[in-house]
């Protein structure tokens, strides 16, 4: 009989193996980087030692591509890479022989081109390293370059070489600073986007939990009060209240389970093996059931639907349902009436949801009574709709939301 290792044992063996692979990869990359540094030094020795007489500018130009060998060293030890380029450039300036006075001017003017490699490395350090390291690098490059210019440049080219060297260093440092600022700005923008996304998700979860739980708890509280008052005198009514409490509790637990599973899973559509599929999110198709539950709590709901029904986007459908649910919760808690009307209108460009009651209303716009009105307003704002809530002149309270809808299928721009 064959046996297989349990998943935990397999994972415990795989983790050290992965660590060993990463360690070997890191060691290989480090050896490759320093091999490039050694190759850079050897190549400069060959260029400087084997160059013909009076070929200083040619050697300086030829040494520039060799800086590519220091990419690995630059990533791991930036100051070491800068020191190698400075030493190599200084060797190109000092070692080649000079003979005739005629060639000396060309020699002095072209020999210092080798410091361009050091300026490139300096710009990278300024762009990527800490400010203390950047200051040390700039100081080192300045001292070495201008000492070389002062000692080995003569005649009228001294000032020219000094100005060119200073401008080249300043340009590389400025490019490095600009690159650093752009990178830091991009990081700040990403952090801000992440913070805004987290805040928006927290608000979404808060609205969903509030709308889901507030209505159910309100129904349960009312039914529990009814049951406690009639349990001795009207056992059948108390039994109905308990059934309503049980049904509402199960629906609330199902909604909470769906929300928590969606938060835990990276892919909400995939459920763990052996787990029952989650119930779909509610929508306007569930308004009749919501009205029946509200009626059991003592508020009769009249549902009116106008316009041609058509499938809605999931976010619009869920938001419209939650608005109706929260408005009915406020009627149960605050209106003090036994009747309200829910009007749903399917228009060509927008969906209208209106909940009207004839109760005592709520002072102001209702914002002082929890987060219900605030949550409804946020839902509508996220869908770029219009929302209003407040007492009516003839009495009672009115909640109205207008949510924009996509163009119906089959309607083209030519037929509008």
MARKETOR-258172 format. One record per residue (C-alpha): x negated, y, z negated; residue in one letter. Coordinates in steps of 0.2 Angstrom, whole numbers. Layout:
N
(zake (X, Y, Z), A) ...
This chain:
416
(zake (0, 0, 0), X) (zake (-7, 17, 5), X) (zake (-7, 32, -7), X) (zake (-7, 50, -3), X) (zake (-14, 64, -14), X) (zake (-1, 75, -22), X) (zake (1, 93, -16), X) (zake (-7, 100, -31), X) (zake (-22, 89, -30), X) (zake (-24, 93, -11), X) (zake (-24, 111, -16), X) (zake (-36, 109, -29), X) (zake (-48, 101, -17), X) (zake (-45, 113, -3), X) (zake (-49, 129, -14), X) (zake (-67, 125, -18), X) (zake (-69, 119, 0), X) (zake (-63, 136, 6), X) (zake (-74, 145, -6), X) (zake (-89, 135, 0), X) (zake (-85, 140, 18), X) (zake (-83, 158, 14), X) (zake (-100, 158, 5), X) (zake (-108, 149, 20), X) (zake (-101, 162, 32), X) (zake (-106, 176, 21), X) (zake (-124, 169, 19), X) (zake (-125, 167, 38), X) (zake (-119, 185, 41), X) (zake (-132, 192, 29), X) (zake (-146, 182, 37), X) (zake (-141, 188, 54), X) (zake (-140, 206, 48), X) (zake (-158, 205, 41), X) (zake (-164, 196, 56), X) (zake (-158, 210, 67), X) (zake (-168, 222, 55), X) (zake (-184, 212, 58), X) (zake (-181, 212, 76), X) (zake (-179, 231, 76), X) (zake (-196, 233, 68), X) (zake (-204, 220, 79), X) (zake (-197, 229, 95), X) (zake (-203, 246, 89), X) (zake (-220, 239, 86), X) (zake (-221, 232, 104), X) (zake (-215, 248, 111), X) (zake (-226, 259, 101), X) (zake (-242, 248, 102), X) (zake (-240, 243, 121), X) (zake (-235, 260, 128), X) (zake (-247, 268, 140), X) (zake (-255, 285, 137), X) (zake (-244, 300, 137), X) (zake (-228, 290, 137), X) (zake (-221, 297, 121), X) (zake (-204, 303, 128), X) (zake (-202, 287, 137), X) (zake (-205, 277, 121), X) (zake (-193, 288, 111), X) (zake (-179, 285, 124), X) (zake (-183, 267, 124), X) (zake (-181, 265, 106), X) (zake (-164, 272, 105), X) (zake (-154, 256, 111), X) (zake (-164, 246, 98), X) (zake (-154, 254, 84), X) (zake (-140, 242, 89), X) (zake (-150, 228, 80), X) (zake (-147, 237, 64), X) (zake (-128, 236, 64), X) (zake (-128, 222, 51), X) (zake (-140, 230, 40), X) (zake (-131, 247, 41), X) (zake (-115, 239, 35), X) (zake (-123, 230, 20), X) (zake (-137, 243, 15), X) (zake (-134, 260, 24), X) (zake (-149, 268, 16), X) (zake (-161, 254, 21), X) (zake (-155, 256, 39), X) (zake (-158, 275, 38), X) (zake (-175, 272, 31), X) (zake (-179, 260, 45), X) (zake (-174, 271, 59), X) (zake (-183, 286, 51), X) (zake (-199, 276, 50), X) (zake (-197, 269, 67), X) (zake (-194, 287, 74), X) (zake (-209, 294, 65), X) (zake (-219, 280, 72), X) (zake (-214, 284, 89), X) (zake (-219, 302, 86), X) (zake (-236, 299, 77), X) (zake (-244, 283, 85), X) (zake (-244, 286, 104), X) (zake (-260, 294, 110), X) (zake (-260, 312, 118), X) (zake (-274, 317, 130), X) (zake (-272, 332, 141), X) (zake (-266, 349, 137), X) (zake (-254, 349, 152), X) (zake (-245, 333, 145), X) (zake (-244, 339, 127), X) (zake (-229, 351, 130), X) (zake (-219, 337, 138), X) (zake (-225, 326, 124), X) (zake (-219, 337, 110), X) (zake (-202, 341, 118), X) (zake (-197, 323, 121), X) (zake (-205, 313, 107), X) (zake (-193, 319, 94), X) (zake (-178, 311, 104), X) (zake (-181, 296, 93), X) (zake (-173, 304, 78), X) (zake (-157, 303, 87), X) (zake (-155, 285, 81), X) (zake (-157, 291, 63), X) (zake (-144, 305, 66), X) (zake (-132, 292, 72), X) (zake (-135, 281, 56), X) (zake (-133, 297, 46), X) (zake (-116, 301, 53), X) (zake (-110, 283, 49), X) (zake (-116, 285, 31), X) (zake (-107, 302, 29), X) (zake (-91, 294, 36), X) (zake (-91, 278, 26), X) (zake (-101, 279, 10), X) (zake (-99, 288, -6), X) (zake (-103, 307, -7), X) (zake (-118, 303, -18), X) (zake (-125, 291, -6), X) (zake (-122, 303, 8), X) (zake (-131, 317, -1), X) (zake (-146, 306, -3), X) (zake (-146, 301, 15), X) (zake (-144, 319, 22), X) (zake (-159, 325, 10), X) (zake (-170, 310, 16), X) (zake (-166, 313, 34), X) (zake (-169, 332, 33), X) (zake (-186, 330, 24), X) (zake (-193, 316, 35), X) (zake (-188, 325, 51), X) (zake (-194, 342, 47), X) (zake (-210, 336, 40), X) (zake (-213, 327, 56), X) (zake (-209, 342, 66), X) (zake (-219, 353, 56), X) (zake (-235, 342, 56), X) (zake (-234, 336, 74), X) (zake (-226, 350, 84), X) (zake (-237, 364, 89), X) (zake (-236, 380, 99), X) (zake (-219, 388, 105), X) (zake (-210, 371, 104), X) (zake (-210, 371, 85), X) (zake (-195, 383, 83), X) (zake (-186, 375, 97), X) (zake (-188, 357, 90), X) (zake (-183, 363, 73), X) (zake (-167, 371, 79), X) (zake (-163, 356, 90), X) (zake (-166, 344, 75), X) (zake (-156, 355, 63), X) (zake (-141, 356, 75), X) (zake (-142, 337, 79), X) (zake (-141, 333, 60), X) (zake (-127, 346, 57), X) (zake (-117, 339, 72), X) (zake (-119, 321, 66), X) (zake (-114, 326, 48), X) (zake (-99, 336, 54), X) (zake (-93, 321, 65), X) (zake (-95, 310, 50), X) (zake (-85, 322, 39), X) (zake (-71, 323, 51), X) (zake (-70, 304, 53), X) (zake (-70, 302, 34), X) (zake (-56, 315, 32), X) (zake (-45, 307, 46), X) (zake (-48, 290, 37), X) (zake (-43, 297, 20), X) (zake (-28, 306, 28), X) (zake (-22, 289, 36), X) (zake (-24, 280, 19), X) (zake (-14, 294, 11), X) (zake (0, 293, 24), X) (zake (0, 274, 22), X) (zake (1, 275, 3), X) (zake (15, 288, 5), X) (zake (25, 277, 17), X) (zake (23, 262, 6), X) (zake (29, 272, -9), X) (zake (44, 279, 1), X) (zake (48, 261, 7), X) (zake (47, 254, -11), X) (zake (58, 268, -17), X) (zake (71, 266, -3), X) (zake (71, 247, -7), X) (zake (74, 250, -25), X) (zake (88, 262, -22), X) (zake (96, 249, -10), X) (zake (95, 235, -23), X) (zake (102, 247, -36), X) (zake (117, 251, -25), X) (zake (120, 233, -20), X) (zake (120, 227, -38), X) (zake (130, 242, -44), X) (zake (143, 240, -31), X) (zake (144, 221, -33), X) (zake (144, 220, -52), X) (zake (154, 236, -57), X) (zake (169, 230, -47), X) (zake (168, 213, -54), X) (zake (165, 218, -72), X) (zake (179, 230, -71), X) (zake (191, 217, -65), X) (zake (185, 205, -79), X) (zake (187, 218, -93), X) (zake (205, 222, -88), X) (zake (210, 204, -86), X) (zake (201, 200, -103), X) (zake (211, 214, -111), X) (zake (228, 207, -103), X) (zake (224, 190, -109), X) (zake (220, 195, -127), X) (zake (236, 204, -128), X) (zake (248, 191, -121), X) (zake (239, 175, -126), X) (zake (252, 171, -140), X) (zake (268, 178, -132), X) (zake (265, 174, -114), X) (zake (253, 159, -112), X) (zake (256, 158, -93), X) (zake (250, 176, -90), X) (zake (235, 173, -101), X) (zake (231, 158, -91), X) (zake (232, 168, -75), X) (zake (221, 181, -82), X) (zake (208, 168, -87), X) (zake (209, 160, -69), X) (zake (206, 178, -62), X) (zake (191, 180, -74), X) (zake (184, 163, -69), X) (zake (186, 167, -50), X) (zake (179, 184, -51), X) (zake (164, 178, -61), X) (zake (160, 164, -49), X) (zake (160, 177, -34), X) (zake (149, 189, -44), X) (zake (137, 175, -48), X) (zake (137, 170, -30), X) (zake (133, 187, -24), X) (zake (119, 189, -37), X) (zake (111, 173, -32), X) (zake (112, 178, -13), X) (zake (103, 195, -18), X) (zake (90, 187, -29), X) (zake (86, 173, -16), X) (zake (84, 186, -3), X) (zake (72, 196, -14), X) (zake (61, 181, -18), X) (zake (60, 174, 0), X) (zake (49, 182, 13), X) (zake (61, 175, 26), X) (zake (78, 176, 20), X) (zake (85, 165, 33), X) (zake (75, 150, 27), X) (zake (82, 141, 12), X) (zake (72, 129, 1), X) (zake (75, 110, 5), X) (zake (90, 103, -3), X) (zake (98, 120, -7), X) (zake (115, 124, -1), X) (zake (116, 138, 12), X) (zake (120, 155, 5), X) (zake (137, 163, 8), X) (zake (137, 177, 21), X) (zake (137, 195, 15), X) (zake (154, 202, 13), X) (zake (162, 214, 26), X) (zake (178, 222, 31), X) (zake (186, 205, 35), X) (zake (186, 202, 16), X) (zake (196, 218, 12), X) (zake (212, 208, 10), X) (zake (204, 196, -2), X) (zake (197, 211, -12), X) (zake (215, 219, -12), X) (zake (222, 203, -19), X) (zake (209, 203, -33), X) (zake (212, 221, -37), X) (zake (231, 217, -37), X) (zake (228, 204, -51), X) (zake (220, 218, -61), X) (zake (236, 228, -60), X) (zake (233, 240, -45), X) (zake (243, 235, -29), X) (zake (233, 239, -13), X) (zake (241, 243, 4), X) (zake (228, 240, 18), X) (zake (231, 249, 34), X) (zake (221, 245, 50), X) (zake (221, 256, 65), X) (zake (212, 255, 82), X) (zake (206, 240, 91), X) (zake (196, 229, 80), X) (zake (179, 224, 86), X) (zake (163, 216, 77), X) (zake (153, 229, 68), X) (zake (134, 230, 65), X) (zake (130, 220, 49), X) (zake (124, 236, 40), X) (zake (140, 246, 44), X) (zake (151, 231, 40), X) (zake (143, 229, 23), X) (zake (142, 247, 19), X) (zake (161, 250, 23), X) (zake (165, 235, 12), X) (zake (155, 242, -2), X) (zake (163, 259, -1), X) (zake (180, 251, -2), X) (zake (175, 240, -16), X) (zake (168, 255, -26), X) (zake (183, 266, -23), X) (zake (195, 253, -29), X) (zake (184, 250, -44), X) (zake (186, 269, -48), X) (zake (205, 268, -45), X) (zake (205, 253, -58), X) (zake (195, 262, -71), X) (zake (200, 280, -69), X) (zake (215, 283, -59), X) (zake (228, 277, -71), X) (zake (240, 271, -57), X) (zake (247, 255, -50), X) (zake (245, 259, -32), X) (zake (233, 265, -19), X) (zake (230, 264, 0), X) (zake (215, 258, 10), X) (zake (215, 265, 28), X) (zake (202, 258, 40), X) (zake (201, 266, 57), X) (zake (191, 258, 72), X) (zake (187, 273, 84), X) (zake (177, 273, 100), X) (zake (162, 282, 91), X) (zake (165, 280, 73), X) (zake (173, 269, 59), X) (zake (183, 278, 46), X) (zake (186, 271, 29), X) (zake (199, 280, 17), X) (zake (204, 276, 0), X) (zake (218, 286, -8), X) (zake (227, 285, -24), X) (zake (241, 295, -33), X) (zake (234, 294, -50), X) (zake (227, 307, -62), X) (zake (211, 310, -51), X) (zake (194, 314, -57), X) (zake (187, 332, -61), X) (zake (176, 339, -48), X) (zake (168, 327, -36), X) (zake (167, 312, -47), X) (zake (148, 313, -49), X) (zake (149, 313, -68), X) (zake (156, 296, -69), X) (zake (141, 284, -66), X) (zake (133, 281, -49), X) (zake (148, 275, -39), X) (zake (151, 291, -29), X) (zake (132, 294, -28), X) (zake (129, 276, -21), X) (zake (143, 278, -8), X) (zake (136, 295, -2), X) (zake (119, 287, 0), X) (zake (126, 273, 10), X) (zake (134, 284, 22), X) (zake (119, 296, 23), X) (zake (108, 281, 28), X) (zake (119, 277, 42), X) (zake (120, 296, 47), X) (zake (138, 297, 44), X) (zake (150, 309, 34), X) (zake (157, 307, 17), X) (zake (169, 316, 6), X) (zake (176, 312, -11), X) (zake (187, 323, -22), X) (zake (204, 326, -30), X) (zake (219, 330, -18), X) (zake (230, 345, -20), X) (zake (246, 334, -21), X) (zake (237, 324, -35), X) (zake (227, 308, -35), X) (zake (209, 305, -28), X) (zake (203, 303, -10), X) (zake (187, 295, -3), X) (zake (183, 296, 15), X) (zake (168, 289, 24), X) (zake (165, 291, 43), X) (zake (152, 279, 50), X) (zake (145, 281, 68), X) (zake (147, 265, 78), X) (zake (137, 259, 93), X) (zake (145, 260, 110), X) (zake (157, 246, 113), X) (zake (151, 232, 125), X) (zake (157, 235, 143), X) (zake (158, 254, 142), X) (zake (146, 262, 154), X) (zake (141, 280, 155), X) (zake (151, 282, 171), X) (zake (167, 277, 163), X) (zake (166, 289, 148), X) 
